Structure formats: C-alpha cells, structure tokens
C-alpha cells in the first residue's frame, strides 16, 4: 500500500475563500489566500507508508495498492527521490484531470476586490477586470485589462494596464503624531511599481515607479513618476513631478492652465531621489513624534516614566536616520555625460509655470511656447526651437 502525502491543499477552491487568521490571532479581511504559490524545485507530494499516519488522518482517495504518481504539466519526479513530485516552474499548484499540475500564468476572470482579496503570485498575472480601491497586487509581469483604482501594484517585470489609472490624492496620515504610521507604511494611496517597463492609456493622481521605460498613450495628470529609462506621454503631462534620467517626450502639452505646478527633474538617479524622500519623510515623522513624547514626559513624573524611555529610543533612531540622510546626500553627484544627454522634447505646447531641472541647473517657463526641446548647455538649461534637440 502507498499513501500520497500532499504538501498543498488538494481540495483548494478559489471560489470559496475566507479571511486568513495569522499566528497572533488577528484576521486580515483583505488577504484570502486566493492562490497556492509554488516555486521551481518545491516538493508538492510524496508517496509514503500509510502505516506512518493514524487512520483518521488518511484520505482514502490517495491510498494506492500500487505505486502511482499523478504527475501533470510543469511537474516531475524528484531527481534524488522518485517517490516525490516537485514543481518544475514557478506558478500555482492544483489538480487537473486527476493530475498534480503547475500553471505559470494566473488569470483572474473579474475584479481584484473583496471576492479575491489581495493577490500575491510568483508567476505572470492577468486581471480581466479592475483592481479596486484598497487592494494590492504583486506578481512577475502584470496585465490589467480594467482600471487601476486607488490600489497598489508591484510587478517584478513589466506592468501593462489597458484601461488606465484613476487614483485619488488623499493622505493616509492622521493628525496626531502618536497615531501616525511610520513613513514606510504611509505609501501613496495609488502606487504602481515595475521592475521593467510600464504602459497605460492614462494616469491621474498616482505614483509610478519603473526601472525601465514608461509609455502613457494619453494624459498624465497630477502624478509623481520615477522613471529609470525614457518617458513618453502622448497626451498632456500636467501637474505633479517627473524624476527621469533619459528622454522625456511630451507630445501634446507640458503643464496646465493657471500655472499648474509641473516639474521635470533630470540628471540624477530618480531612485536616489525616492530613497531620500522616504528617509526625509521618516525623519519628519519621528521629529514630530519626539516633540509629542517630550511634551507628554514633561507633564508629571508618571508620564516621564512612561514616555522618557520611548523618547530616548526615538532619539537614537533619529540619530541613525540623520546619518543615513547625510550618506544619501553624498550620492547626489552629477553624471556629467548622462546629464548632457538628457532631453525634454515637446512637439506641442509648453505652458507657463513649468519647472525644468537638469543636474544643478533650473529653468522656469514664463510664456506659452510651441515645439521646443530643453537640454543642458554649459551648465544652464536651454530651451531651443524644434524637437530634434541638436547642440
């Protein structure tokens, strides 16, 4: 007799989910465990002696009179132990026609929301609906066929959204320094990150971070972008700030009416800017918290005993953070060759009030212009007619 011992739930059903209880007893209503992730080389099941298990723990469906391994796609026998089944690829494991199978692509045939909970997947992901407000998605390459609302997405590779991003500009922080979350958790309400390239039809009130290129087929409104490669906006780039280090191409219009604040900062690693901004936000939060602790500790001896040690610990953390801040500032060294190649190309209109920064040079537009290129010329930002950007 043989018994097939599973290291995943063979009866898992993604349509019948419930919130997961964590070891500390808390329940996260936004995490339902929608998918059973496995990675290449992971043991999925093995044949064992049924006598090693009490009778009440055996599932009669997996008792075999003869040696039987239900190996399906993307699975294989273990190289050193043929009684074990291992995954040959990253993906999710399930039974398909009686065989243990691993699928590398996850399709969600609807919205990511309360029905699915947050999604964490080790392979490629396609969402056929929207990613709804308050939910999060992480996968390798991500395709969203609907809209991205006020949600958080992280793709280790490319991220593509077919319907666009419409976030909001609300803050996640409370007014009390004691109740404010740490800066690391105070992320923008709409955040989309890509380890590779990103493409979408439009973007509004969001933060985008991409190590590769970003292409926006329509407008980019009131958003913050960190772009490691090139940025192409085929409509308007209006409001917000762009941190980039290659080519910024805005086809229709840069800036908005009534001098809408629009900034493009180039010549430095955009992710150094991001790291510094995160740290400065953390320092500001801790300083507010330290002032609050100091105020509470000064009320009486009982409060001093409670808040004094907390203040001392926070001051030590502040000292480490300030030292780290100085180290980050030292990284801001202009790459002269790279800065000289930075271009902001606008075949359409450039509105008044746009701030252009390349390396240490800054330029503010004061009138409406058409068909211009901004580049660095002898440590100054120069605006030249035409969009070829020649020297």
N, C-alpha and C positions, 0 to 999 in steps of 0.2 A: 504493500500500500504506500501511496505517496500523498502528501498534502501540499498544496500550493499556498505558501505564505506570502501575502501581499504587503508591500510597503507603501501602498496608496489605497484609497477607498475605492474598491471596485464597483460600488453602487452609487458613486457620486453623481448628483444630478444638478446641473447649474440652474435649472428652473425651480428648484426647491431649496432655497437658501435661507439662512438665519444669521443674525449677528454673531460674531465670534467672541467668546469670552477669553480674556487674556489671563495669564497665570496669577495676576494680582487681584482677580475678581472683577475687574472693570469690563465693560462691554462697549465696543466701538460699533455704533449702528451704521457707519459708512464703510465698514470692511466686512464683507460677507463671504470671502474666500471663493470668488467666482470661478477660479481655475486652479487645477492641480499642476503646479510647475514642476518640471524635472530638467536636469541638465545632463549633457552627454557623459556617459560613464556611470551614472547613478543606477544603483540596483533597484529594480522595480518589484521583483518577486523571486522566490526560490522554492525548489522542491525540498521538503524536509520530512522527517519521520513523524507521522501523526501521533505516535505514542508520546512524543515530547510535549504535546499540548493536551490539557484537560478536554474531556469530551464536549463540555458546554462552550468551549472557545473555538471549536472546529465548525467550519461552514461546509455542510455536506456537498455543496456544489463543486468544491475544489478538492474533494477526495478522489484519487485516481487509483485504479488497480494496476495500471502500467505507467511507466514514466511518460509524462506529457508536458510539453512546454508550449503554451499558446502564444507564439511569437508572431507579432504583426509588424507593420511598417515602422521603420526607424527604431527597431529593437533588435537585439541579438543576444546569443548566449555569452556569458562571461568568458573572457579569454582563459582564465585560470580555473574557473569552476563552471562546468557546463550545466549544472543544475540551477544556475542563476540567470535571470533575464535582466539585461541592462539597456539603458537608453543609448541610442547612437547619435542623438541630436538634442539640442535644447528645444523645449516645447511643453505641451501639456499631454498627460497620460490619460487614457480612457480605454474601455473595452469597445471594440468594433467588430461585429460579427463573430463574437467569441474569442477574439484575439486581442492581446495587450498591444496597444498602438500608441505612438507618439506623433503628434501633429505639430509642425513648426509654425504654422500660421493660425492665429486666433481671430475668428470673425464674430463680432458682437452684432447680432441682427436687430438692432434697435438703439436706444439711447443708453449712455452711461449715466446712471442715476440711482434712485433708491432701489430699483429692481436688481441692479447688478452690484452696487457698492463701488468702492474704489477698485481700480484694476491694476494689478502688478503682474507683468508677463515677461518671461525671459526670451521670447521669440518676437516675430513680427505681428503687428496687430492692425486690424481694420475695424473701425466703428462705423456702422451703417447709418447711425443717427447722430444726435448731438452729444457733446459732453456737457452735462448740465451743471448749473451753478453749485459750487461747494464740493465738487468731486474731483478726484485725481486719477491720472492715468500714467503708467510708466511701462515702456516696452523698448524693443530694439528699434525697428523702423515703424513709424506710426502713420496710418492713413485715417483721417476723419472725414466722412462723407457729409456730415451735417455741420452744424455750427459748434464752435467752442464758446461757451458762455464764461462766467466768472469761475474758471476752473484752473487746475494746474496739470500741465503735461510735461513729461520728460522723455525724450527719445534719445537713446544712445547713438542712433544713427540719424536718418533723415525724418523730418516731420512734414507731412502734407495735409492741408485742410482744404476741402473743396468748396466750403460754403462761407468761410471767414470767421473772424474772431470779434465778438462784441462783449467786452468786459464792462466793468464799472470802476469808478475812481474813489470808492470808499476806502477808509483806513481800517485796518484790523486792530488798531491800538486803542486802549481805553484811556481815560483822562488821568487815572490815579497811577503814580509811579510804582506803587506797591503791587498793583494788579496788572501792569503792563507785561505782556510776554517778552521773552528775550528777543533781541533783534533777529536772531537766526530763525525764529518761528514767525516773525512778523513779515511774511512774504507778501508781495503784491497779490491782490485778490485774483488777478488773471495773469498767469505766468506760463509761458511756453518755452521749453528749452530743447535744443537739438545739438547732438554731438557732431552732426554733419550739416546738411543743407536744410533749408526751410522754404516752403512755398505755400501761399494762401491768396485768396482773392481780395481780401481787405482786412484791416485791423483797426480796432478802436478801443482806447483805454486798456491797454495791455502792456506787459513787459515781455519782450522777446530776447532770447539768448541763443545764438547759433555760432558754433565754431567755424562753420563753412559759410556759404553764400545764402542770402535771403532774397527771394523774389516775391513782391507783392503786386498782383495784377491790377489792383485798383488803388484805393486810398489808404493811407496810414495816418490815423488821426489820434493826437494826444496820447502817444505811446512812447515808451522808452525801449531802445533797441541796442543790444550789444552784439556786434557782428564781426566775426573774425576774418571773414572774406570780403566779398563785394555785396553791396546792397542795391537792388533795383526796385524802384517804386514807379509803376507805370501810370499812376494817377497823381493824387496830391500827397505830399508829405507836410502835414500841418499840425503844429503843436508838438510838444514833447522834445526828447533829446535822442540823438543817434550817436553812439560811440562806435566808430569803424576805423579800419586801418588799410583800406584798399580803395576801391572805386565806389562812390555814391552817385547813382544815376536817378534823377527825379524827372520824369518825362513831362508831366502836366504842370505842376506848380509846387514851389517850395515856399512854405509859410502860408499865413492866412490873413484874412481881413482884420482890421483893427489891431494890427501889430501883434497877432497871436504869437506868444513866445515859442520859437522854433530854433533848436540848436543842433549843429552838426560838429562833433569833436573828433579830430583825427590826429594821427601821428604817434599815438601811444597804443600799447596793447589794451583793447577795450576791457578785457577781463581783469587787468590790474586796476582799472577804474572801479569795476564792480567789487572787487575784494576790498578796496579802500573804503568804498561807500558803505559796505556791510559793516566793516570794523568801526567806522565813524558813527554809524547808527547805534551800534552796540555800546560804544563809549558814551555817547549822549544819553542813552537809556540808563546806563549804570551810574552816570553822574547825577541824573535826576533821582534815581533810587537811593544813592548815597546821601543826597541832601535830605530826602524824606526820612531815612534811618537816623541821621544826625538830629533832625528836628524831634523825632519821637524819643530818642535816647535822652534828650535834654529836659524832658518833662519832669521826671522823678527817678528815684533810684530803681524802682521796679522796672520801669521802661528801659532804663540804662542797662540793666542786667539782661533784658531780652534783646535789645537792638544793638548794644555795644559790640558783641562778638560778630553779629551779622555785618555791621559796618566795617569792622576790621577785615573780615574776609573779602568783602566787596572792594575795599581799597587795594587789597593785594591783587585782585583780579584786574582792577583798573590799571595798576602799575604795569602788569604784563601786557595788557592791551595797548597801552600807550607806547611801550617799547616796540611792539609789533607794528604799530602805526608808523613809527619812525623808519622801520625797516622797509615797509611798503613804499614810503615816500622816496626812499633811496633807489627804488626800482624804476622810477619815472625818469629815465634817461632817454633823450630823443634819439631815435634811429634816423640819422640824417638822410641816408639813402632811401629809406622807406618813406619818410616824410616828404621827400622831394617828389615821390611818385603818387602821392595822394591827390585825388581829383574829386571834385563835386561838380557834376555835369548836369545842367538844367536846360533842356531844349525849350521848355515852356517859360512860365513866368516865375520870377523871384520877387516876393513881396517885401515890403519894408519890415524891419524889426527882426530879421533872421540873423542869428549869431553864428559865425563860421570860425572854428578854431582848428588850426593845423600846427602841431607841435606847440611852440610857445607864442605863436602869432595869432591874433584875433582880428576879426573884421565884422562889422555890423552893417547890414544893408539899410539904406535910408530912403530909397526910392524903388519904384517898380521897374524891373528890367526884364528883358526877354533874351533867351538863347545865349546863356553865358556859362563860363567854366571858372571855378575857383581853384587855385593852386598856390603852392608856396613858391615865392620868388624873392630871393635874397632876404630871408627871414621875415618876410611880410606876406600876408595873404593878398593875392592879386585876383581881381575879377576881370576876366577877359571876354570879349565878344566871341560868339561861336562856341560850338561844343566839341571841338577837337582837342582843346587844351594843350596846344603846342607851346613850346617855350620861345 
